């Protein structure tokens, strides 16, 4: 059968069109798949959990394809309700619960917080009671990224308070003839800005961290809370060295009697140095309008081989940080000094300098400063 030439041309052109269309559609689908698994990035996020699993699918039954760890940077390439599909720096992809991720803004905020407070003076060392989050601002609901393990050591920098969010309570029913009682004020919690071992800064709930006070002075707390403490200087005590030497000899005898090798004590290295402390304390409750209200200086009695209170001051409206240094006082020589920041009734904060010439603590007045008594705080 004979086919017309024009018909053949039309059929040939139609075949080319649909072939080109098929190739284009295949390219689009391929690009979409490539974007899904290769190139598209919705945002950058960071893992806020200590460790989280990556799953191959969002379903009740899934396979674990890998894990990500606290602070790890990932790229979010897709989302599905409570989950996000992420890609790690090594190219591993998997689904993770979105509650385990924080955004770039939170990461940048913690970086800025760390940078802003990298040179802040340490007020005291602390030890975490439990696994604890580093928050970007004081408050349980504020964003957090890094999580520290129980027992981790941190440096305490400054204190703040934040309102504790409580579950909504039913409205009280007013009784006939009686006015409705005034609602209670907000519940406040103390927070500490801390710096951890890697230099990162963040806010932790105060009750999650213990001030690591030496036992020798912790016993003198008298029911008060240690906020900060500082070593002012050290004194030498031969009696303590002799006691230490005798204890070491007795230990060596016990080890020898037990058949173990005794450690030789060696020649005496001289008198033992004992630290003298400045301690900053307050009442043992949260939400107070001041950082501390009490100051004590503990010096070492070289005759009785014990700590004694050389100075104490109460009723201060104290503001952190406290600073400790050394200063030359001519005939007295170089002495340790500390500076307290105290707020008056008008809200103005002034510095008050003290010096320790063991065992005496005295105020150091600035040129022109009068010995007027700074207003003490009013107890709530």
C-alpha positions as CSV (number, residue, x, y, z in Angstrom):
1,X,0.0,0.0,0.0
2,X,1.3,3.4,-1.0
3,X,1.6,6.1,1.8
4,X,1.5,9.7,0.9
5,X,4.9,11.6,1.5
6,X,3.2,14.4,3.6
7,X,1.7,11.8,6.0
8,X,5.1,10.2,6.6
9,X,6.6,13.6,7.5
10,X,3.8,14.4,10.0
11,X,4.2,11.0,11.7
12,X,8.0,11.5,11.9
13,X,7.7,15.0,13.4
14,X,5.1,13.7,15.9
15,X,7.4,10.9,17.0
16,X,10.2,13.4,17.6
17,X,8.0,15.7,19.6
18,X,6.8,13.0,22.0
19,X,10.3,11.7,22.3
20,X,11.6,15.1,23.3
21,X,8.7,15.5,25.7
22,X,9.4,12.2,27.3
23,X,13.1,13.1,27.7
24,X,12.1,16.5,29.3
25,X,9.7,14.9,31.7
26,X,12.3,12.3,32.7
27,X,14.8,15.2,33.3
28,X,12.3,17.0,35.5
29,X,11.6,13.9,37.6
30,X,15.3,13.2,37.8
31,X,16.0,16.8,38.9
32,X,13.2,16.6,41.5
33,X,14.7,13.4,42.9
34,X,18.1,14.9,42.9
35,X,16.8,17.9,44.7
36,X,15.2,15.7,47.3
37,X,18.3,13.7,48.0
38,X,21.1,15.7,46.7
39,X,21.0,19.5,46.5
40,X,17.9,21.1,48.1
41,X,18.5,22.5,51.6
42,X,15.5,24.0,53.5
43,X,17.6,25.2,56.4
44,X,20.6,24.4,58.6
45,X,19.9,22.9,62.1
46,X,21.8,21.6,65.1
47,X,21.1,18.5,67.2
48,X,20.0,19.4,70.8
49,X,19.7,15.9,72.1
50,X,22.7,14.0,73.6
51,X,22.2,11.4,70.9
52,X,19.4,10.7,68.4
53,X,18.7,8.0,65.8
54,X,18.2,8.6,62.1
55,X,15.5,6.4,60.6
56,X,15.0,5.3,57.0
57,X,11.3,6.2,57.0
58,X,8.5,7.9,59.0
59,X,6.6,4.8,60.1
60,X,6.0,2.7,63.2
61,X,8.4,0.2,61.8
62,X,11.7,1.5,60.5
63,X,15.4,0.8,60.3
64,X,18.0,2.9,62.0
65,X,20.4,4.2,59.4
66,X,22.7,6.1,61.8
67,X,23.0,8.4,64.8
68,X,23.7,12.1,65.3
69,X,25.1,13.7,68.5
70,X,24.7,16.9,70.5
71,X,25.7,20.0,68.7
72,X,26.1,18.3,65.4
73,X,25.3,20.4,62.3
74,X,22.8,18.9,59.8
75,X,21.0,20.1,56.7
76,X,17.2,19.8,56.6
77,X,16.1,18.6,53.2
78,X,12.5,17.7,53.8
79,X,9.8,17.8,56.5
80,X,6.9,15.5,57.5
81,X,4.7,16.6,60.4
82,X,6.9,15.8,63.5
83,X,9.9,14.6,61.6
84,X,12.6,16.2,59.4
85,X,14.8,14.5,56.8
86,X,18.4,15.6,57.5
87,X,21.7,15.2,55.9
88,X,24.9,15.0,58.0
89,X,28.3,16.4,57.1
90,X,29.3,12.9,56.0
91,X,26.4,12.7,53.5
92,X,24.2,10.4,55.6
93,X,20.5,11.0,55.3
94,X,17.7,10.0,57.7
95,X,14.5,11.1,59.4
96,X,14.7,12.6,62.9
97,X,12.1,14.1,65.3
98,X,12.0,17.8,64.9
99,X,12.0,18.4,68.7
100,X,15.7,17.2,68.7
101,X,16.7,20.1,66.4
102,X,17.3,23.8,66.9
103,X,17.7,26.5,64.2
104,X,20.7,28.6,63.2
105,X,19.4,31.6,65.2
106,X,19.6,29.6,68.5
107,X,23.1,28.4,67.6
108,X,24.2,31.9,66.7
109,X,22.7,33.2,70.0
110,X,24.7,30.8,72.1
111,X,27.8,31.6,70.1
112,X,27.3,35.3,70.9
113,X,26.6,34.6,74.5
114,X,29.9,32.6,74.7
115,X,31.8,35.4,73.1
116,X,30.2,38.2,75.2
117,X,31.2,36.4,78.5
118,X,34.5,34.7,77.6
119,X,36.4,37.1,79.9
120,X,33.9,37.3,82.8
121,X,35.6,36.7,86.2
122,X,34.7,33.3,87.7
123,X,32.7,33.6,90.9
124,X,33.0,29.9,91.9
125,X,33.4,26.4,90.5
126,X,30.3,24.3,90.3
127,X,29.3,20.7,89.7
128,X,26.1,19.6,88.0
129,X,23.7,17.4,89.9
130,X,21.9,16.1,86.8
131,X,22.0,16.1,83.0
132,X,21.4,19.8,82.3
133,X,20.7,21.9,79.2
134,X,22.6,25.1,78.4
135,X,19.8,27.7,77.7
136,X,20.2,30.9,75.7
137,X,18.3,32.9,78.3
138,X,17.2,32.2,81.8
139,X,13.9,30.3,81.8
140,X,12.8,26.7,81.4
141,X,11.0,27.4,78.1
142,X,13.9,29.2,76.5
143,X,15.8,27.6,73.6
144,X,18.8,25.4,74.3
145,X,21.3,23.4,72.3
146,X,24.1,21.8,74.3
147,X,23.4,19.3,77.1
148,X,25.9,18.7,79.9
149,X,26.2,15.4,81.8
150,X,25.6,15.0,85.5
151,X,28.9,15.6,87.4
152,X,30.3,18.0,84.8
153,X,32.3,20.8,86.2
154,X,31.4,24.4,85.3
155,X,32.5,27.9,86.2
156,X,29.8,30.2,87.7
157,X,29.7,33.7,86.2
158,X,26.6,35.6,87.2
159,X,23.1,35.1,88.6
160,X,19.6,36.0,87.3
161,X,16.0,35.1,88.1
162,X,13.2,34.0,85.8
163,X,9.5,33.3,86.4
164,X,8.6,29.7,86.7
165,X,5.7,28.7,84.5
166,X,3.1,26.9,86.5
167,X,0.1,24.8,85.3
168,X,-3.1,26.8,85.2
169,X,-5.1,26.5,88.4
170,X,-8.9,26.7,88.6
171,X,-10.2,30.1,89.6
172,X,-11.1,30.3,93.3
173,X,-14.8,30.5,94.1
174,X,-15.7,33.6,96.2
175,X,-17.8,32.9,99.2
176,X,-20.8,35.2,99.9
177,X,-19.9,38.2,102.0
178,X,-16.1,37.7,101.5
179,X,-13.9,39.4,99.0
180,X,-11.8,37.3,96.6
181,X,-8.2,36.8,97.9
182,X,-5.5,38.5,96.0
183,X,-3.7,36.0,93.7
184,X,-0.2,35.0,94.7
185,X,2.7,36.6,92.9
186,X,4.8,34.8,90.3
187,X,7.2,32.1,91.4
188,X,10.8,33.0,90.7
189,X,13.7,30.7,90.1
190,X,17.4,31.4,90.3
191,X,19.6,30.7,87.2
192,X,23.3,30.7,86.7
193,X,25.3,31.8,83.7
194,X,28.0,29.2,83.4
195,X,31.0,28.4,81.3
196,X,31.7,24.7,80.7
197,X,35.0,22.9,80.0
198,X,35.0,23.6,76.3
199,X,34.5,27.3,76.9
200,X,30.8,27.4,75.9
201,X,28.5,29.6,77.9
202,X,24.8,29.2,78.8
203,X,22.2,29.5,81.5
204,X,21.4,26.6,83.8
205,X,18.8,26.3,86.6
206,X,20.5,27.1,89.9
207,X,19.1,24.0,91.7
208,X,20.9,21.9,89.1
209,X,24.3,23.0,90.1
210,X,26.2,22.8,93.4
211,X,28.8,25.5,94.3
212,X,31.9,23.4,94.8
213,X,32.9,24.8,98.2
214,X,35.9,23.3,100.1
215,X,34.7,21.2,103.0
216,X,36.9,23.1,105.4
217,X,34.8,26.2,105.0
218,X,31.5,24.7,103.9
219,X,30.9,23.6,107.5
220,X,30.6,27.2,108.5
221,X,27.6,28.0,106.3
222,X,25.3,28.3,109.3
223,X,22.3,27.5,107.1
224,X,23.1,30.1,104.5
225,X,23.7,29.5,100.8
226,X,27.2,29.9,99.3
227,X,26.9,32.1,96.2
228,X,30.7,32.5,95.5
229,X,34.1,32.1,97.1
230,X,37.6,33.2,96.4
231,X,41.1,32.4,97.7
232,X,42.6,35.7,98.9
233,X,46.1,34.3,99.7
234,X,47.8,31.5,101.5
235,X,49.6,31.2,104.9
236,X,52.2,28.7,105.9
237,X,51.6,26.4,108.9
238,X,54.4,24.0,110.0
239,X,52.0,22.3,112.4
240,X,49.8,21.2,109.5
241,X,52.9,19.9,107.7
242,X,53.9,17.9,110.7
243,X,50.5,16.4,111.1
244,X,50.4,15.5,107.4
245,X,53.9,13.9,107.6
246,X,52.8,11.8,110.6
247,X,49.7,10.6,108.8
248,X,51.8,9.7,105.8
249,X,54.2,7.6,108.0
250,X,51.3,5.7,109.5
251,X,49.9,5.0,106.1
252,X,53.3,3.7,105.0
253,X,53.4,1.3,108.0
254,X,50.0,0.0,107.2
255,X,51.0,-0.6,103.6
256,X,54.2,-2.4,104.6
257,X,52.3,-4.6,107.1
258,X,49.8,-5.5,104.4
259,X,52.7,-6.6,102.1
260,X,52.5,-3.7,99.7
261,X,55.3,-1.4,98.8
262,X,55.4,1.7,101.0
263,X,55.8,5.1,99.4
264,X,58.7,7.0,100.9
265,X,57.8,10.3,102.3
266,X,61.1,11.9,101.6
267,X,62.6,15.0,103.0
268,X,60.2,17.7,104.4
269,X,59.4,20.3,101.8
270,X,58.9,23.0,104.4
271,X,55.7,24.5,105.8
272,X,52.4,23.7,104.3
273,X,50.4,26.5,102.6
274,X,46.8,26.9,103.7
275,X,44.4,29.1,101.7
276,X,42.4,32.0,103.2
277,X,39.0,32.6,101.8
278,X,36.5,35.4,101.0
279,X,33.0,33.9,101.0
280,X,29.8,35.4,99.5
281,X,26.5,34.1,100.9
282,X,22.8,34.7,100.9
283,X,19.5,33.3,102.3
284,X,18.7,29.8,101.0
285,X,15.8,30.7,98.7
286,X,15.3,31.7,95.1
287,X,13.9,34.9,93.7
288,X,15.7,37.4,96.0
289,X,16.2,40.9,94.6
290,X,19.9,40.8,95.2
291,X,22.7,38.4,94.4
292,X,24.0,38.2,98.0
293,X,23.6,39.8,101.4
294,X,26.4,38.5,103.5
295,X,30.2,38.5,103.3
296,X,32.7,36.5,105.4
297,X,36.5,36.2,105.4
298,X,38.0,33.1,106.9
299,X,41.6,33.2,107.9
300,X,43.8,30.4,109.2
301,X,45.0,30.4,112.8
302,X,48.5,29.0,112.6
303,X,48.6,28.3,116.4
304,X,45.3,26.4,116.6
305,X,45.5,25.0,113.1
306,X,41.9,25.9,112.2
307,X,39.8,28.5,110.3
308,X,38.4,31.5,112.1
309,X,36.1,34.2,111.0
310,X,38.1,37.4,110.5
311,X,35.4,39.5,109.1
312,X,31.6,39.4,108.4
313,X,29.1,41.9,107.1
314,X,25.3,41.4,106.8
315,X,22.5,43.3,105.2
316,X,24.2,44.0,101.8
317,X,22.3,44.5,98.6
318,X,25.1,42.9,96.7
319,X,25.5,42.6,93.0
320,X,27.8,40.2,91.2
321,X,30.6,40.0,90.1
322,X,33.0,40.2,93.0
323,X,36.5,41.0,92.1
324,X,39.7,39.9,93.9
325,X,43.2,41.2,93.2
326,X,46.5,42.2,94.9
327,X,47.6,45.8,95.7
328,X,50.7,47.5,97.1
329,X,50.1,49.4,100.4
330,X,53.6,50.8,101.0
331,X,54.6,49.8,104.6
332,X,52.1,47.0,104.8
333,X,53.4,45.5,101.5
334,X,51.4,43.8,98.9
335,X,48.0,42.7,100.2
336,X,45.0,40.9,98.8
337,X,42.0,43.1,98.1
338,X,38.4,42.4,97.1
339,X,35.8,44.7,95.6
340,X,32.1,44.4,96.4
341,X,29.4,46.0,94.3
342,X,26.5,47.3,96.4
343,X,23.2,48.8,95.3
344,X,21.6,51.6,97.3
345,X,17.9,52.5,97.7
346,X,17.9,54.6,94.5
347,X,19.3,51.7,92.5
348,X,22.8,53.1,92.1
349,X,25.6,50.6,92.3
350,X,28.9,51.6,93.9
351,X,32.2,49.7,94.5
352,X,33.5,49.0,98.0
353,X,37.1,47.9,98.3
354,X,38.6,46.0,101.2
355,X,42.1,44.7,102.1
356,X,43.2,41.8,104.1
357,X,46.3,42.2,106.3
358,X,45.9,38.9,108.1
359,X,43.9,38.6,110.3
360,X,42.5,42.2,109.9
361,X,40.1,43.2,107.1
362,X,39.6,47.0,106.5
363,X,37.8,49.2,104.1
364,X,40.0,51.0,101.5
365,X,38.6,54.4,100.7
366,X,39.0,56.0,97.3
367,X,40.4,59.6,97.2
368,X,37.6,61.9,98.5
369,X,35.4,59.0,99.6
370,X,33.7,59.4,102.9
371,X,33.0,56.6,105.4
372,X,29.2,57.0,105.1
373,X,27.3,53.8,105.6
374,X,25.7,52.4,102.5
375,X,22.0,51.6,102.9
376,X,21.4,48.0,103.5
377,X,18.7,45.9,101.7
378,X,15.2,45.7,103.0
379,X,14.2,42.1,103.5
380,X,11.1,41.1,101.6
